[in-house]
Amino acid sequence: QVQLVESGGGLVQAGGSLRLSCAASERTFSSYGMGWFRQAPGKEREFVAAISASGYSTRYADSVKGRFTISRDNGKNTVYLQMNSLKPEDTAVYYCAGRSMSRLFSPTSSDYDYWGQGTQVTVSS
């Protein structure tokens, strides 16, 4: 059973930056497609970014393209989300997720079988 632990959330002013980290408990992480999702109060969970197991392929939601960057370090069993030019509408709980059955990324939350507990990101105007 892989455990995913997010960190790096917090309160930041609009225009600022944060880097989220998601550490996996197992080395099998290196064979997982990984994704970041977020959920704002009163809204459904939405896709943010995803990365293939190799790290060579990535995909972003249109709302974050050009501002967020997903990356991974398989040697450290960690996936990152660098968030720049943050906006108040980026405020949400951010979750990382892993696909144990596929090396590919996916924008669909139901394709992921491991989830972290979430980390709060709050962007003030």
Phi, psi and chi 1 to 4 in degrees:
 res  aa     phi    psi   chi1   chi2   chi3   chi4
   1 GLN       -  112.6 -176.6   81.1    6.9      -
   2 VAL   -79.2  135.6  174.0      -      -      -
   3 GLN  -108.3  137.3  -68.4 -174.0  -25.5      -
   4 LEU  -117.0  128.8  -58.0  175.6      -      -
   5 VAL  -125.6  116.8  179.3      -      -      -
   6 GLU   -88.4  153.3  -59.2   99.3  -26.1      -
   7 SER  -154.2  167.6   60.5      -      -      -
   8 GLY   103.9   -4.7      -      -      -      -
   9 GLY   -71.0  172.2      -      -      -      -
  10 GLY   163.7 -166.8      -      -      -      -
  11 LEU  -103.8  130.5  173.3   63.8      -      -
  12 VAL  -143.2  151.7   63.5      -      -      -
  13 GLN   -78.7  155.0  -71.2 -172.4  -26.9      -
  14 ALA   -54.9  137.1      -      -      -      -
  15 GLY    92.5  -11.3      -      -      -      -
  16 GLY   -83.5 -174.3      -      -      -      -
  17 SER  -132.3  153.0  -61.4      -      -      -
  18 LEU  -144.7  152.6  -76.2  174.2      -      -
  19 ARG  -122.9  119.2 -172.1  174.9   83.1  153.3
  20 LEU   -91.3  144.9  -55.2 -176.6      -      -
  21 SER  -123.7  149.3  -60.9      -      -      -
  22 CYS  -135.2  111.0  172.9      -      -      -
  23 ALA   -99.7  131.2      -      -      -      -
  24 ALA  -100.1  148.4      -      -      -      -
  25 SER   -85.3  -13.1   60.5      -      -      -
  26 GLU  -125.3  146.7  -58.9  -70.0  -23.6      -
  27 ARG   -69.1  -15.9  -70.4 -171.1  177.7  -84.6
  28 THR   -64.8  -12.7   49.3      -      -      -
  29 PHE   -49.4  -34.8  158.4   89.0      -      -
  30 SER   -65.3  -13.3   64.0      -      -      -
  31 SER  -103.5    5.6   65.2      -      -      -
  32 TYR   -98.5  138.2  -65.7    3.4      -      -
  33 GLY   -70.2  141.8      -      -      -      -
  34 MET  -126.8  151.6  -62.9  -66.1  -65.8      -
  35 GLY  -144.1  160.5      -      -      -      -
  36 TRP  -117.6  134.4  -74.6   96.5      -      -
  37 PHE  -128.1  164.7  -67.6   78.4      -      -
  38 ARG  -143.5  155.3   67.4 -173.2 -178.1 -173.3
  39 GLN  -140.1  118.1 -172.5  166.8   18.1      -
  40 ALA   -91.7  157.7      -      -      -      -
  41 PRO   -56.1  129.5  -25.9   35.0      -      -
  42 GLY    77.3    4.8      -      -      -      -
  43 LYS  -121.0  162.0  -64.8 -173.1  176.7 -179.2
  44 GLU   -77.9  157.5  -66.4 -173.9   -8.0      -
  45 ARG   -65.0  136.4 -172.1  171.6  -62.5 -174.2
  46 GLU  -129.4  152.8   65.6  173.9   -0.6      -
  47 PHE   -70.5  140.5  168.4   72.4      -      -
  48 VAL  -116.2  -55.9  176.2      -      -      -
  49 ALA  -161.2  156.9      -      -      -      -
  50 ALA  -148.5  158.2      -      -      -      -
  51 ILE  -144.4  143.4 -171.1  167.4      -      -
  52 SER   -74.3  169.2   62.3      -      -      -
  53 ALA   -60.9  -36.9      -      -      -      -
  54 SER   -75.1  -22.7   66.4      -      -      -
  55 GLY    89.8   -5.1      -      -      -      -
  56 TYR   -79.9  -22.5  -68.8  138.0      -      -
  57 SER  -117.5  135.4  -62.1      -      -      -
  58 THR  -137.5  161.9   58.6      -      -      -
  59 ARG  -148.7  146.5 -177.0  169.9  174.8  179.1
  60 TYR  -131.6  150.5  -62.7   91.1      -      -
  61 ALA   -68.4  148.4      -      -      -      -
  62 ASP   -58.7  -32.5  -71.7  -17.6      -      -
  63 SER   -68.8  -18.0   58.9      -      -      -
  64 VAL  -118.6   -4.6  -53.3      -      -      -
  65 LYS   -59.8  132.1 -158.2  171.6  -65.6 -177.1
  66 GLY    89.0  -13.2      -      -      -      -
  67 ARG  -113.9  -34.5  -60.7 -172.9  -61.7  121.0
  68 PHE  -108.3  148.7  -69.5   10.7      -      -
  69 THR  -134.7  126.0  -57.5      -      -      -
  70 ILE   -98.9  141.1 -172.2  171.1      -      -
  71 SER  -151.3  170.7   62.1      -      -      -
  72 ARG  -148.3  153.8   65.0 -169.8  -61.7  161.4
  73 ASP  -126.9   98.8 -175.7  -22.7      -      -
  74 ASN   -68.3  -23.2  -73.2  -20.4      -      -
  75 GLY   -68.5  -26.3      -      -      -      -
  76 LYS  -106.2    5.6  -65.5 -177.8  178.1  179.8
  77 ASN    53.7   41.3  -66.1  -14.2      -      -
  78 THR  -135.4  140.5  -57.8      -      -      -
  79 VAL  -117.6  145.3   63.2      -      -      -
  80 TYR  -121.8  155.3  -56.1   97.8      -      -
  81 LEU  -133.9  105.5 -174.7   68.2      -      -
  82 GLN   -86.4  122.9  177.5   65.9   45.0      -
  83 MET  -118.3  115.4  -54.9 -175.4  -64.7      -
  84 ASN  -115.5  163.6  -61.4  -31.3      -      -
  85 SER    49.9   48.3  -58.4      -      -      -
  86 LEU   -65.7  146.8  -77.8  160.9      -      -
  87 LYS  -121.1  155.4  -56.1  174.9 -179.4  179.7
  88 PRO   -54.3  -32.6  -29.3   36.9      -      -
  89 GLU   -72.5   -5.1   51.5  -97.2   43.3      -
  90 ASP   -84.1   -5.8  -65.9  -42.2      -      -
  91 THR   -61.8  125.0  -64.9      -      -      -
  92 ALA  -178.7  171.0      -      -      -      -
  93 VAL   -88.7  127.9  177.2      -      -      -
  94 TYR  -103.3  132.9  -76.6   70.6      -      -
  95 TYR  -121.3  138.8  -61.0   89.7      -      -
  96 CYS   -99.4  154.3   72.4      -      -      -
  97 ALA  -144.3  150.3      -      -      -      -
  98 GLY  -127.8  143.8      -      -      -      -
  99 ARG  -107.1  103.8  -56.4 -177.6   71.5 -168.2
 100 SER   -73.7  -19.1   66.1      -      -      -
 101 MET  -101.3    5.8  -59.2  -57.3  -68.9      -
 102 SER  -153.4  141.8  177.2      -      -      -
 103 ARG   -85.6   -7.0  -59.1 -178.9   62.7   87.3
 104 LEU   -90.1  158.2  -56.8  177.3      -      -
 105 PHE   -85.2  167.0   60.3   71.5      -      -
 106 SER  -153.5  142.3  171.1      -      -      -
 107 PRO   -87.9    3.3   32.9  -34.2      -      -
 108 THR  -102.4  121.1  -55.2      -      -      -
 109 SER   -63.1  -31.9   60.2      -      -      -
 110 SER   -70.8  -10.4   58.7      -      -      -
 111 ASP   -81.1   -6.9  -73.2  -20.4      -      -
 112 TYR  -105.3  138.5  -66.8   83.6      -      -
 113 ASP  -113.5   -8.5   48.0   -9.8      -      -
 114 TYR  -122.3  136.8  -68.8  111.5      -      -
 115 TRP  -134.6  145.3  -69.5   83.9      -      -
 116 GLY   -82.8  179.4      -      -      -      -
 117 GLN   -85.0  -13.1   81.5  -71.3  -10.4      -
 118 GLY    96.5  151.7      -      -      -      -
 119 THR  -136.8  136.4 -174.6      -      -      -
 120 GLN   -81.8  132.0  175.8   70.8   45.5      -
 121 VAL  -120.3  123.4  171.3      -      -      -
 122 THR  -123.8  124.3  -56.7      -      -      -
 123 VAL  -114.1  118.5 -175.9      -      -      -
 124 SER   -92.6  148.6   63.0      -      -      -
 125 SER   -89.8      -   57.2      -      -      -
